[in-house]
Every structure is written in C-alpha cells, then in structure tokens.
Amino acid sequence: MFNKGRSNHHHREKRTILTVFYILSLLASNASFAMSDQSNQLYFNRIATFPVFENTSIELETVAEIVAASEDGQTLIYTDSETGKAGLVDISNPRQPKGLGTIELNGEPTSVAVAGNLALVCINTSPTFTSPSGQLVVIDLTTKNEIARMELGGQADAIAISPSKQYAAIAIENERDEDLGNGEPPQAPAGFLAILDMMGGPEDWTIRSLDLRGIPTLFADDPEPEYVSINQWNIAAVTLQENNEIILVHLPTGHIINHFSAGSVDLEKIDTTENNLIELSNSLVDVPREPDGITWVSPVHFATADEGDLFGGSRSFTIFNLLGKPIFSSGHQLDHLAAQLGHYPEERSENKGNEPENVAFSRYGKDNLLFVGSERANLVFVYQLHRHRDPKLLQILPTGVGPEGLLPIPDRDLFVAASEKDDRGDKFRSSLSIYKRTKVKAKYPTIVSNLKPDQTPIPWGALSGLAVGPKGKASSLFTIHDSFYQKSRIYPLDATSKPAKITGEILLKDTFNNMPSNAQHLVASDDSVSLDLEGISVRSDNSFWLVSEGSGSVNDPNRPVASPNLLLQANIDGTISSVISLPPEVNDRQIRFGFEGVTQMETKGDEVVVVAFQREWLGDAKHNVRIGFYSVNDGTWRFLYYPIEEPTSDNGGWVGLSDISYIGDQRFAVIERDNQGGTDASIKRIYSFSIQGKIPSIDTGTINPNFDVVEKQLEIDLMPTLAGKNGAVLEKIEGLTVLKNGTALIVNDNDGVDDSNGETQLIRLRKLFK
C-alpha cells in the first residue's frame, strides 16, 4: 500500500509533463485569474450558528476546526480534535441546523474532505514528536460507519481531493516541537506529501509518498508541508509554511513541476506595539509571507493566506500565478478593515495582526468569490475576482472565535465557517456559522469608522456607553470605549445610515489638573487620561457627563482600590472641566462593580446627574443596586435603590445594570443583564422606572441604608432580538440611549476582541417610549 513511487515512470513522461507545465506557465503570465466581470449584487448574511457542544455536552470543551459537506450539501462533517471525534450536522434546513452526533476516531482529527458519499478524515496518532504517525479514516456518510483505515506513515495536517475524485493529496507535516531548543526547524523526521490514488473502492486505494527534502531553501531537511489544494489538472499546490515555500506537484506522476519562495513584503501603516492602543503608524520591512491556507482560484492561479509562523506573517493574502509571481497582495488592507469594523486584535499587534489563517474559493453563479478567514479578527473577508482588475471587497462576515475551516457550498448559495476556540468561562463556544447568499443587503457590520486624513481608519472597539445629542436625533450620537484601551476617547456616531459611521474621535485630556490625587496615576504626561469609561450623557450645550468605573474594595485588603469611581464633566473638545468623587462613607462600600451609566435631568432649576451602579455594594440592602443622584447646585449625592429580583442567572452568572437613559417626566430606562453569553445567556432586558413620589436620600454610612426602592416595569426582553442576529447571544449589552421620537438604541461591548469574537451590534429597537 505504501511505496516510494511508481516504477513505470520514465524520463520521457517527466519531460512531457514539464513541457505542458511550461505552456501553462506562459498562459498564466498573461491570463486573468477570474472569468467574470459581473456581480449579481447578492450578499451573504448569517442565518444560523451551531455550537458544536450540542453534538456532545454543554459541559465539554469541543472544537470545530475543518468542515466539509456531503456532495448534496445537506450534511456537514467537522473535525473535533479536542474530543477525538468527527461531528455531523444536518443542514437540510440551514436556518435550523441539527446535530447528528459524532463518530469516534481513536485519534486526533486534523482535516476532512468528501468524495461522493465518503468522508476522508486524517487523524494524528503520534505518541511523540519524534515518532509521528497518522491514519486516514474513511467514513460512509450514508451509514455513518467507518469502512476503511489506512496508515499514512506520519502526522497528517491537511487533505484535499481532486475535482476528478481520482486523487487526494495529504500534507504529512510531522510538526516540530516548539518547546525544543529555539523551537525552529530542522527537527527530524521530515514531513512529506502523501498521494492517494482513489481508483475503485477504498479497498483498492493505494498511497504514494513524495519526498520533499532538498526542495525548500530555508530548511531543506525539514519541509513541514502545511496545506494543500488541487486544481482541475490534478496539480497540487502545497504550502511549506515554516520554509516560506510553495511547491506544485503533478499528482498522476508524482513529479514536482515547480517550487518557489512565497517571498516577502514591506508593510506600512500597521500596529506593531501591544500597548492597549491601536496605532496604525508603524512599518515592517521584508516580512516573509509564510503562507498557511492555499486555494486555486483558476487553473493557473492560486491564493494564499499569509498567516506567518517563525519569522513572518504579512497580515495579508496573495494571489500567485504558476510561475510563482505574485500578481496581487492585499498589504495592510485586512488590518485596516478589521480596525474600521472594531475587530482589530490589538493584543496581537507585535505578532501577526489579524492573522489570515485560511482561504477558500468557489464560483457562485457568475461570480468568482474568494473567502479569506482571519483567525484573530474573527472575520471572513469576501472578495470578488474580476478580469484584469484587483480583487473587489464585497463584504465582511462575523464568525465565532478562531475561524479556520472555510466551506463554500455554491449549489445551495451557502457558506460555512468553522471556529475552533471554545471557552465557556469566557462566554464563547466553538461553532459552525452558516451564511446564505440572497438579494438581502449585508446586515453586518453595524458600525464602521471613517478614514483619517492619512487614509487610516479611526480605530475603535470595546464600546461601553451610548448617548444622543440635545436634538435627540440619530445623526448626533456619541459612544465611548472602556479601559481595554488607553487614552480615553469619545466617538461621534452617525446612525442615519447602515452601517452607522464613527465620524471622529475626541481625546479626553486633564489639561487643567482636575483629577483627584487618588486618580493621578490615570493621567499621562501628555494630559491624556486612561479611564474605565462606562457611561456618557450629552448636556444641552453639547458638553458631556461621563462616568468612570472604579476597581477594588477598600474593605478587602486583597483587593485594594486601584482607581475610584468618578463622575466627570468634559467640554466639547474633550477637556475635562470638573471631576466629582463619591463621599468617603460611600467609597468605604466600594467593590469592583461601580459606576455603569449616566444621564441627567433638569428639576426645579437644578441639573441633576443620575448614575447607575452595576451591582450592590458592601452593606447595601440585599438584591438592590444604587441609583445615584448628584445635584450640580449643592454638590450632594443622594440615592435610591433599584431591585434585582434575579441576582444570578444560568451557569452561575450575576445580574446587574449596564446603562441608564432619561426618558422624561421623571422616568428612566435601564439595561438589566446577566454576565453570560451564547446559550448560557438568559437575562438581557430594558426596564423603565419612575422616581415620582420617591425621595433620594443621603448615605449616612449605616449598614443596609433605608433608601426608597423604585418600582420597575419591563419594556422589552432583548433575548429574542439578540438571538435574531443568528450568532451567539452577546454578553455585554452596555450602551442605551433613547431618541426624541422614543426609539431606543443599544450597543454591546466587544471586549476589544480579546476572548471575544469582536462582534459589535448597534441595534435600533422599536419606539419603546412615547
């Protein structure tokens, strides 16, 4: 079954193959890489998300890494390396995917591909890095039974099946031990390419081994093939990621017909420093591409996802011709697009930025579409390939965390992204995202930012508050970010278009030294401040009230106060004009969950600033959180209680307030939410309450102060609305504002794309208030 090559190969056959390749190369040097110049103006929208634990148990960590589909497009099969299984999902109704269970593989699945009714799954059975082994498991998708198992002679990383279904190519990586020495190659034994001849049934299949040693320039004795794709002429394109090399193999003969370096790029206007700021002002020179995923986009052109590994990663994708000439490179475009959508992973700036992981190509009707998956930004970029023109960006799709498997299903106008990261504690699960292509315009993103004069986007993320200007119109909204980023900013936001647009940024500065002594550490030498802004309100003169949430508890020596809760007044240019602290007797009760929203009202000639606390503080009445009232006239704080009847939610989550908005006639609207996401989320609501007949009281420092308790009224349960976005239910619904016409808008905090998929949903609700 396993041999070094066919004995009947002759030099004449090789010369013929090379002659044909030479002719194809001449064609490639002049050909376009796509055949269509038209667009049907169709768009993908997410119609369902399948959390893969539904095939096992909600308590188990699972993975959906690579995904394939039955030839009729009705069933998905994915690899779950965490449980050592392959999972099956029925998508006959793609809007309601149903788990069909799992298949035990007795090894770690790394890749899967489908031919007819057979799924070919590669599994890693290596006991050690120095003794790599693997198998090919053949599964009958009709019976869901294993019908064959073949030894591969090494650790398989990726598999592709030729369009003719006569061959499969398997990249036997024999990956290195990254903890050995400096973690770099060479590390024996060397990887190779396994060629599967698929004539007849699985019992007739044979495997040939193609030695790749001596091919790459960088680590000649350690090729480490990574990913593979096969064109209609049975030419396999294989990436050797660590070697920054690509090889082309004629599968019928096993001849290497070309190989070349993937080359390097110079990058400008990118972020290369992890400092809790997105600064698209740096550059890198001569960065090796180090491609991971690869896909043919025509018989003579292929695209790579230039993820990087050892020394590189150009944060981009590239289209090559057969000669190895790059005919398009996206440069910094993906990083900029991610920043424009609030998806830029700042904590990966010193590594590989958005980190493109994989690419896939397919023809949908007359449109040739390339899908580029970003592992760290959690996005799929959809490009249309045109004749004699650069790829055209059509749209960008949100995914789960860590998308790797990309699956076009053009016959059903579907696309599927498999996201492998799973952490229930961090509120995200491994999932399969399903998208449908129709005439309905793209529903994501919901917010984008404008470009600066230097043509870089205004970077943003981790939105934590929302407010409308004095005229109460959607064209004059403002939002803020929390402490995930330094140098606190206010973002003007125009929500009259879809998506809404961040039109500028207002940097907060303590120019006049208004910050109290216990908050001076939050002020930088350039007077910028790095606060944990959690609420914003716009005054009649267009200046702002802002609240910054404190951290720690003075009553717990293990959690000292790192910063106080602050109420700030800022001018329209961002200059802080005053800072108000809580009275000492209130500060003595402080815990981590402090100021979480702010609004204001005029009453009897006094401007009263109203602040929502997130959760109850030490000594407060049980299951009650504070609503604070600060009188601008006399500088005093008074309080009412807001009741939280359900202090815990599913999976042990807590419940608290997230924002507050004044809606007139002494009435307020608040967001009440749990701290859970996905299927664990249960409490995401907007309530209203009135303070008529209620008297806010001063805190005298007593335990369980006898504050009046407001009566709340449910206005809307947000769970159906959030579930209607067809992704995982978002955890942090942080911003709320109400327009003059009574329409409410909400926005979520995407946690700066750290342990989050980065998705931001700005949602316009019906007219809740009249």
N, C-alpha and C positions, 0 to 999 in steps of 0.2 A: 504493500500500500504506500509506503513512504520511500521515495527514491530521489536521487540527485538530479535526474533529468532524463529525457527520452534519448535512447541510444541511436535512434534513426535521424537525429538532427544532423544536417550536413552544412558545410560552409556555403554551398550554393543557396540553400534555403535562407541562411542568415543574410547573404548578400542581397537576396530578393527583398527581404523584409526591410533592410536598410535603404534600398533604393526606393521602395514605396514610402518609407518614412521621409526620405529626402523630398519627394514630390509633395507630400502632405505639408512638410515644413515650408516649402515655397508658397503653397496656398495659404498657410497660416500667416505668413509675413504680410499678406495683403488682404486677408479676409477680415470681415467684421465678426464679432463674437456672438452676435444675435441676429435673428432673422426678421424681427418685427419692428416696425416703426410706429405702430398704433397702440393706443391704450383704450381699453373698453370702459375706463373710468369706473372700475369696480374696486371695492375696498374690503379688506379683512376686518372683521370685528369678532372679539372673543364671545363665544356663545356658551361655553361651559368650562369648568375646571374640575378635574377628577383627582382628589387627593388619594395617593396610591395606598395609604394605610387602609382604605376601605376594602382592599383585597386581602388584608391580614387582620390587624387590630390597631385601634387608635393609640394603644399604649406602646406600640413597637415603632422604632425608627426604621424607615424604609427609604428606598432610592428608586427614582425613575431616571436612568442615565441615557440609554439609547432606545429609540422606539421605532418600530416598523409596523406595517399594516398588511393584512391579508390582501390578495390581489383584487378582491371586490371592494376593498376599502371599508368593510363592515366591522372588522375586528382589529384592535391594536394589540401588539405584544411588546413588552418593555423589559429591560434588564434591571434587576434589583440586586446589586452587589452586596448590599447590607444583609439581606436575608438569604442570599444564595439561591434566588428563585427567578423565574420569569413570570411576569404577570400578564393577564389577559383582560381586555376591556371591550365590551360590546358598544360600538358607536353606530349601530343601525339607525338610532335616533341620536345624532351627535349632540343635541341640546340636553340630552339626559343620558350620559354615559353610565354604563352599569358594569360593575366588576364581575368577572367570570372566574375569579380565583387565580391560583398560582400553580406553577409546576416546579417541583423540587429538582435541582440540577446537580447537587453534590459537588459544588464548586462555585467560584465567584464569576458570575456572568459579566462579560466586558462589552459585548456587542451582539447585534442580532440583525439578520436580513431575511427576506422572504422570497422564495421561488415557488410559484404555483401554490399548492396548499401546504408547503413545507416551510417551517421556520428553522433557520440555521443559527444556532446560538453558540458563540465562543465562550468558553469558561476557563478561568485560570485555576489550576490545581497545584501551583508551585509551592513546595514546602519551604523553600528559601530562595533568596535572590540568585544564589549561585547554582541552584538546581531547578531551573524553571521548567514548568510543564503545563500543558493545556490540552483541552479536548474540544472537538466540535460535536455538539449535540443536535440531532435532527428531530424536530417535533412535528407531528402531523396536526395541523391546526383544526382539522375536522374532528378528530377523536381526542385531541389534546394529550396525546400519548407520545412518549419518546420512542422512536422507531430505529434509531441508529446512533452510534457514538464512535468517534474516530480520534485517535491520538494525533496531536499536532506537533509534538516534539519541542514545544516551547510555550512561553506565555503569550497568548493571543491578545491583541489590543483592539483590532478593528477588522470588520469583514465587509466586503462589497460583492454583489452578484452582478454579472454582466447582463446587459439588456437582452441578450440572446438566451440567457439562463443556462449556457453551456459551461461557464467558468465562474469560480469565485476566487477572490484574492484575499488572503488573510495576512495582516501585518503581525508578525511574531516579534514583539518588541523586546522581550527579555529585559524588562526595565531595570534600571540601575538602583542601587541602594543609596538614597540621597543622604543618608547619615554616615556613609562610609568615606573616610578621608575628607576631601573637599566637596564630595557629592557629585563630582563631574565624571564623565566617561574618560578613558575606556574602562569598562568593567565586564569581564567575561562572565558567561558565554555571550557571544554575539547574537543579535537578532537576525531574522531573515524574512523572506516573503514565501508564504505557502500558497501554491496554486492548486486549486481543487478542480479536477476535471469531472463534470457533472453529467456525462453521458449515461443514459439509463437510469435505473433507480439507485437509491443510496447504497445498496449492497454492491453496486458496480463502480462507485466513485473511487477515484484514486487521488493521491496528493503528491505533488512535486515540490521540492524545496529549492528555492533560488537563493544562492549565497550572495549577500550584498557587501561582503567585506572587500575592502580595497576601492569601493566606489566613492564614498564621501571623502572630502579633503580634510575636514577638521579632525574627525576621529575615525580613521579608516578601518580600525579593527572593531568598532562598536557602532554599527549603523543605527540601531534603535528605530525601526520603522514605526510610524505613529498612526497614520490614517491613509485610507485608500479609496479611490473612485475609479470606475471603469467606463470607457466610452463605447459607442456603438461599433467601433472597430476592434474591440477587445484589447484596447490599450489601457493598462492600469497606471494611474498616476499615484505615486506613493510619497508621502512626506516623511523625511527623516528629521524630525523637529530639532533635536539637540545638535544635529550636524548642519542645520540651516540648508538642507539639500532636498531636491526633488528628483525622483527617478521615474522614467517611463518604461514600462515593461510590456512587450507583446506576449499576451498570455498563451496563445496556442503554441508558440515555440519556446517561451521562457526566455527570450532574448531581451536584454536591456538595450533599448534603442536610443535612449538619450538620458543624460543626467546633468544637473547644473545646480549651482548655488542659487538659493532664493534671494540672495542679495541683501542690501541694507538700504535704509532711508535716513534722511535728515528730517527731524520733526521740529516745528516751531509752534509757538503759542500753545503750549501744553503745560500742565501742572506736574511738577516733578518733586514736590515737597509735601510731606504729610504733616501739616501744621494746623488742621482744622479750618483751613481757608481754601477756597477754590480760586487759584490764581493762574489763569491761562496766559502766562507771560514768560515761560521758560522754554528752553530748546534742548534737543539732544542731537548729536551728530553721529552718523554712520551706525545706526541701530540695526542689528541683524533682524530679519523678519521672523525667523524661527516659526514657520507655519505649522499649524495643528490640523484643523479640518481642511478638506480639499474636495472639490466637486467640478466635474466637467460642465461647461456652460454651452459648448458646441463641440463638434467632433475635433476641433483643432485649438480650443481654448479651455482653460480651467481657472477656477478661482480658489484662493486660499484664505483662511482665517489666520492672521499673523499674531497668534497669541503670545509667543515667546516662551522661553524656559530658562536657559542658562545665562545668556548674555544679552538677550534682546527682547523683542516684542514691540512691534511698531504700532500697536494700538489700532491696526487698520486691516483692510482686506486688499488683496491684489489680484488682478487678472493677468495671466500669462498666456503666451502662445506656445506652440510645440517646441520652439527653439529656446524657450526659457526667457524670452524677452518680456518684461513687464509692460503691458500696454495700458494699464490703469492701476493707480494706487490711491487709496482714499485718504492717505496722510492723516491729518489731525481731525478729519471730519467726524468720526464716530465719537471721539471725546467731546467735541463741541456740541454735537447733537444731544449727547447724554446730559451735558451741563444745561443746555437750553430747556430740557424736559425735567430738570430736577433730579436726574438719575445718575449724576456723575459720582463715582465712588471715591471720595476724597481720600479715604484711608488706604487706597491702593495707588496713590499718586507716585510714590517712589518705586513702585513695581512696574505694573503694565497698564495702568489706567483702566479703561473699560474692559480690556482683555477679551478680544474676539476669540471665541473658542471653536466655532464650527460654522460651516456654510452648507447650503443646500440649493439646488436649482431644479426648476421644473417649468414646463410650458402650460399656462392656463389660457385656453382659447388661443388667441393671437398674441398673448403677452408672454414674454420670456422673463421669469421672475427669479431673482437671486435673493436668498434669505441669509442674513448674517447674524449669528447669535452672539451676544455679549454676555460673558459669564458673570462679570462683576456689576455691570449696569442693569442686568436683568431685563434686557430688551432684545427684540429681533428687528433688525432693520430690513425693510423690504425694498428692493431696487428693481426697476425695470431696465432691461438691457436693450439698447437701441442700436441700429445700424450706424456705424461710423460716428457715434457720439458716446460721451461718457455715460456711465450708469446714472439713471434718474431715480432719486429717492422718492418712493411713493408714499410710504407711511412707516410708522414705528409701532411695534406691538409690545405691550407689557407681558411679562411672563412670571413664573414663580422664581424662587431664588436659585441661581446657578443653572441656567439653561444650557444643556449640552446637546441633546438629541433634537434634530430638526427634521420634520417629516412633511413634505408636500403630498397631498392627495388630490391631484388636479381633477380627476374624473368626478369627484364629488364637490369640487370647489372648497375643499377643506385644507387646513394646515394645522399641524400639531407640534407643540414644543414640550419636550420633557425636561423638567427641572429637578436636579438631583439633591439639593440641600434640604435637610429635614431637621427641625429642632422645635419640638412642641413647646418647650420652655420659652423660646424666643418668638413664639406665635407664628411660625411658618412651617409648612409641611411640603414634602416632596410631592410633585403634582404633574399632571398632564393638562396643558392648556389647549383648548380646541377653538379654532377660529373658522368662520365661514365667510366666503367672498360673495358679496352681493352689491347691489347698487346703493345700499345704505352707506352714507358717508362715515368716515372713520370717527369713532367715538372717543378715541384716545390719541393723543394726550388731551387733558382738560385744561392744562396751563402750559404755556411756553413763554420764554423771555425774549425780549427784543435784543438786537445786537448793539454793542457799544460802537463808538466811532472807529475803534481799531478792528472792527468786524469780529470780535469775540463776543459770545453771548453773555448776558448778565447771569452769573451763576446763582443758583438758589437751591433750597431744599429744606427739610425739617420745618415746614410751616406750622406755626403754633398758635396763631390767632388771626382773626378776620374782623374788619370793621368797614363801615361805609361812611363816606364824607357827609358834610352837613346837608347837601341837597338830596341825599338818600337814593342816589342813582347807581346803577351797576357800572357805570363808566368811571366812578370815583371810589373804588375800593382800595383798601390797604391791608397788607399782611406782613408778618414778621417771621423770623426764624428763632429757634431756641438755642440752648448752649452747645448744641452739636458743632456749631461754627463759631469762631471768634469774630470780633468786630461786628457787634450787633447792627442790624440794618432793618429799615422799614422799606417795603416794596410797594410802590403804587401799582394797582392792578385794575385793568380794564376788562370787565366781564361781559361787554356787549357783543363780543364775537366768540366764536367757538373754533379753536380753544381760546380761553381767556389769555390776556397778554400782560406779563410783567413789563412795565414800560420804563422803569428806572429803579434806582436804589438810593436810599437816604442813609448815610452813615451816621450813627449816633456818636456824639462827642461830648465829653465833660470839659468843655473849654473853660468854664468859669469855676471849676473845682467845687462842684456841688455835691459830689458823692461823699457820704459819711465815712468816718475813719475806718469802720469795720468793713467797708467795701472798696477801699482804695486799691486793694490788690486786683480789682477788676478793671482798673484803668491802665492803659498802656501809655508809653512815652509820647505817642502822637495824639493823646487825649481820646483815642477811640476806647470804647468800653466793650467788654465781653460778658454779657449778662445772659441770664436764662429767661428771656422774654416769653411770657405765656399769655399775654393779653394786650389788646390795643383798642383804643377808642379815639374818635376824631372829634375835637371840640368845634364850636361854631366859627372860630377864627382860623380853622384848619391846622391848629397845633394839635398835639397828641397827649393823651394819657396812656401810659404803658405800665405793666406790672412785670417784675422780675421775681421768679420763684426762688426762695431760699433753699438751703440744704442743711441737713443735720439737725440735731436737737441739743439744746443746752442742758437738758435733763438726762442726757445719756452720754457718759464720758467716752464711750466707744464711738460715738457719732457726733463729734463737736460741730458747731456751726461753721460751715465753710463759707457761707455767704448769707446775708439777711434777706428777708422778703422786702422788696422796695416798690413804692409807687413813684413813678417818675413823670414829670411834665417835660415835653420836648417841643421846641419850636419847629416850624415847617421845614427848616434846613437841617434838622437833626440835633441841634444844640440843646443840651439838657439844661433847662432853666430852673428846675427845682427837684428835690428828691425828698420823699416823705417816708419815714420809717414807722413801724408799729410801736405802741407804748411798751416799756420794759415788761410790764406784767403780762402782756400778750406774748412778747418774744420768749418769755420763760416757758411757754407751752409749745414752742415750735418743734415740728417734726419735718421730715423731708417733703411732705406733700403740702405745699403752701399756696401762694397766690397763683390762680389759674385762669382768671379772666377779669376784664374790667369794662365798665361802661359808666355813663354819667347822666344825671338828670338835673333839671332846674326846679327848685322848690322854694317858695317864699323868699325870692331874691337871693338864694344861696345856690351855688353849684355844689352838688353832692356827687362824689365819685364812689361808685359801687363796685366792690371787689368780691369775686367768688373764690373761696378756699377750695382746694380739691377734696380733702378728707378731714375728718375730725382731728383735733389736736389734743395734746395731753390735758386731761382734766375737763374736757368738753363732755356735754351730755351724750350718752351713747347713741350712735347711729344718727348724729346730727352734725352737719358741717356749717361753717360760718359764712354768712354774707356780711361783709364789712362795709360800713358807710362812713366816708371821710368828708367832713364839712370843710370846704375851702375857706369859708368865712371865719370859723373859730378854731380850725386846726385840730378838731377832736375826732376820735374814732368811736363808732358805736356799732352794735352787732345785732343781727337776727340769726335764727337757726333755720337751716333748710334740712328736711328729713330725708334720710336714705333708708328706705324700708328693707332693701335687699343689699346688705353690706358685702355679700360675697356672691360670686357667680360660678358658672361651670369651671371645672379644673382649678378650683381654689382661688379664683380671681377676686380682686376687690372692686368696689364700685365707688365712683366719686364724680365730681363736677369737672367740666373741661372749659367752658366759656359761658359768658353771660352777655345779654344784649337788652337794652332798654327799649320797650315797645310802646311806651306812652301810657298816660293815665295811671301812673304808679305801678305799672306791670312790667315784668321782666321775663325773658326767655332764657333757659339754660340748657346746656347739654349735660345729660347724665349718662355715664358709660362705665362699662367694666374694662379691665385691662387685658382682655383676651381677644384673639383673632381667629379667623377661619371657623371651623366647626365648633370650637370652644366658645366663641363669642355668643352672648345672649342678650346683653343689655346695652343698647345704643338708642337713646331716646331724647326727644326735646320736650321739656315741661315748661309751663309758664306758672308764675305766681304773682300775687298782688300784695303790696305792703299797706294797703288801705286798712286802717284800724290797728296796724302793728306799730309798736314803738321800739325802735332800735335802742339798745342800752349800752352804757359804758362798761367795760370789763374792769371789775374791781380786784381781780386776782383770786377770786374764790373758786373752789372746785365745783364743777357742774353749775356754771352760772345759769341763772334763770332767765335766759333770753326768750323772747317771743318766738314761736315757731310758725313759719309761713305755711300756708296750705297750697299744695301744688296741683296742677292739672295737666294731664298728659295731652300733648298736642299731636305728636306723631311718634310712632315706633319706627326707627330708622333701619331696622334689620332687613325688611323686605327691599328697601331702596338699595342698601349696600349689597345684598345678595344679588340684586338685579344687575349688577355690573359684571356678573358671571365669572368673577375671580374669587379668591379667598376674601371673606369679610374682613375689612381693615380694622385694626385695633384702635388707633389713636385718632378719634374724631375730635379735633382740637379747636377748630375755629367756627364761630357762628356769628352771623350778622343778619339784620332784617332791613330790607329796602323800604323806602317810603310807601310803596304800594302794598306792603305786607308780605312780599316774597322773602323767604328765608334762604340763605346760602350757608353751606357748611364746607369745611375742608379738613383733610386729615394731615397728620404729621407723618412723614415717611422715614423718620429716624436717620436721615442722611444716608440712606441706602446701606446702613450698617446693621446686619442681622434683619434685613427687611428687603422686600423686592423693589423698594423705591417708588412704588406706585403712589401718585397723588391724585385724588379725586376731588375736584371742586364741583359740588352738586347743588343745583338750583332746585329747591323744593317748591311745592305749590304755595299759593298765598295762604299762609297759616294764620296771619293776623290781619284784622281789619281796623 
